């Protein structure tokens, strides 16, 4: 009986956990691409984030090196209210959008490139007329959603869950539809960047897309001390892609 009461107290405590406050941060990442013998750094990305009493805002802006005469660009924004803790976490999105642009190298960052011209972009809200297939836009959508993990990873007590355990976090979209992210904890690990070795939590996450799991699980090494995601890796139809924290 005492054990049952203790479990109830723990559960109620996690449901009523205080929302996280995160001062404004800028985090830089390098993106690598592997396909057969090809192994190149293809892009750079900047993630910004902050949270005030669970009201979370984050952006990701990235651009590739010139690729077949073009520069691929993404710009994602997520604003959401995060509530609960651990397995009781919930994400209520107030705004999300992901932009995909593909300017020619010769006009990238020049006055002749107009990012507001619908011919130069496509976004996940249906704006723009740039030719982008459905798999590309699904990747942009999942990347925009992924920004929520920069909050969620701070809100999971990995020391209190078992290796192999999964946590499913419900997501309410601005239109009222539902999605989810499933995070699986694989135990403690380490990850080395340059000369620094970080203690990490080894995780795998997968988002749903329009209610169906995407089929693209992403490995993520999360810094155990500051909960900053240090390494993302996914096998996509175009090859193996990694996003690595830049010191």
N, C-alpha and C positions, 0 to 999 in steps of 0.2 A: 504493500500500500504506500509506504514512504517513497519507494522507488518510482511508483506511478505518479505521485504528487510532484516529485522532483522533475520528472520528464515534462509534466504539464507546465511547470514554472519555467523551465528552459524554453519550451515552445512558445509560451506567451511572451517571454523576454525577447525572443528573436522576432516575433511579429511586431512588437512595439519598439524595436531598436531605433535608436536615434539616427536620423538621416545624416549622411556624410556631407561634410563641407570640404571642398577641394579648392585651394587657391589657384588662380590662373596659372597654367603651365603650358610650355611649348616643348614638344618632344619631336626629335628628328629621327627619320628612319631611312635606310638604304634598301632598295628593292633589287633582288637578284633573280635571274631567270636561268633555268636549266632545261635543255632539250638535247638529249644525246650527248655529243661532245661539246655542245655549246654551254658555256657557264659564264655569264656576263652580268655586271651590274647595270641595270637598265633604267633605273629611276630613283628619284629622291622624293620624300614625302614629309610634310610638316603636320603634326597633330596638335591642336590646341584644345584645352578643356578647362572647365571650372564647374563647381557645384556649390549652391547655396541652399542649405537645408533640404537637400534632395532634388532641387531643381537644377538639372544637369544640362550643360551646353557643350558641344564639341564640334570641331571641324577637322577635315582632312583635305589638304591640298597637295597634289603631286603632279609631277611631269616627268616624262621619260627622256632618255637621251634620244637623238634623232634615230628613227626606226623606219627604214624603207622610204626615206624622204619626208617623214612626218614626225611630229611630236605628239604623243598621246598624253592627254591631261584629264585629271579627275578632280572634282571639288565637291566634297560631301559635307552636309550639315545635319546635325541631330540635336533636337531639343526635347527633353523628356523629364517627367517626374518619376523619380525612383523611390520606391517604398519597400518596407520590410527588410529582411535580412536573410542571407543564406537561402535555404529552400523555400522560405516565405517571401522572397523577393518578387517584385512586380515592376514592370516598366510600362508607363503610360506615355506614349509619344504625342507631343503636341505639334511638332513639325519635323519632317524629314524630307530631304531632297538630295539627289546625287546627280552631278553634271558630268557629262563625258564630251570632250572636245578632241579634235584631231586636226590641228592646223598644220599646214606645210612648214617645213623647217625654215624656209626663207622668210616667212611672215610671222613666225612665233616671236612674241615679245616685241613686235614692231608696231608702228602706228597704223599699218595697213590691216592689222588683224582686229576685227570687231567681235568680241566675245558675246555681245548682245544680239548679233545677227542670228536668227533661228537656223540658218543654213550651217552655222559653225558649231552647233551643239545638239545634244539630245539629253533629256533628263528623265528621271524615273516618275515624274508627275505628268509626263506626256508632252512636255514642251520641246520645241526644236524639231528640225527636219533632217539633221545629220543622219546618214545611213549607218545604223548600228543594229546588229542582230539581237534577238531576244536573249541569247546566252550572255552577251556583253552587258546588257542592261540588268540582267539578274545579278551578275557579278558586282555591278555598281550599287545595286540595291543592298546586297549582303554586306558590302564594304561600309555603306552608310550606317546600317544597323550595327555593325561590328564596333562602332564607336562607343556604344553603350557599355561594352566590356571594360572600358577604361574606368568606369564607375563600379560595375558589378564585381570585378576582381578584388576591389578594396573591401567589398561587403560580404565576402565568403570567408568563413573561418576554416581554412584548409586543415588546421591542426585538429579539428573536431570531426572531420569526415574521413571515411576509409578509402584506401586505394581501390580504384575501380568503381567508386560510387558516382552516380550522376545526379546533377541538379537541373531541373527544368524550370525555366523562368518564363512565365506568361508575358506576352507583349500585346498591348492594345494599340492599334494603329489610329491615326487621326480620323479615318473614316469609320471607326468602330469595329473593324474586322480584327481578327486575332491571329497572332503568330507566336512563335516561341523560339528560345534558344536552349539547347541541351548542352550542358558543360559536364564533361567527365574528368574526374581527378585521377591521375595515374601515379601519384606519389611525389616525393621530393627528388630533386635532381640538381644539376649545375649547368650553367651555360657560360661560355667564355666569349667575350668580345674584346679583341685586341689583347692587352696584357691583363685584363681584369676578369676574374672568374666570379660569377654571381650565384649565390644559392637561389634555387628556383622551385616553383611548383609546376610540375609537368601536367598539362591539360590538353584536352581535345574539345573543340566546340563545333556545333553545327546549328545553323539557323534554318527555320522554315521559310518558304517563299510562297506567298499566296496560300498559306495553310498547309503546304506540303514540304516535307524536309528536302533541303536543297540537293542532298547527295554529295556535297563537297565538305567533308569534315576538315577542320583546320587545326593543326597542332600549334600550341602556344605555350611558350615558356614564360612564366610570370615571376618577376623578381620577388623573392620571399620577404625582403626587408621593406620595400616601398610599393610593392604591388604594381609596378610598371610592367606592361607586357614588353618583353625583350625580343621575342622571336615569334613570328608567325610563318607557317609553311603549309602549302596546300598543293595537291596534285590536280591540275586543271586540264581540260582537253588540249590546251595549247602548250602544256609542259608543267614543270615544277616551279612554283613561284615562292620566294621567301622575302619577308619584310623584317629587317634587323635593326634594332635600336642603335643609333649612332651616338657614341659618347661625345 
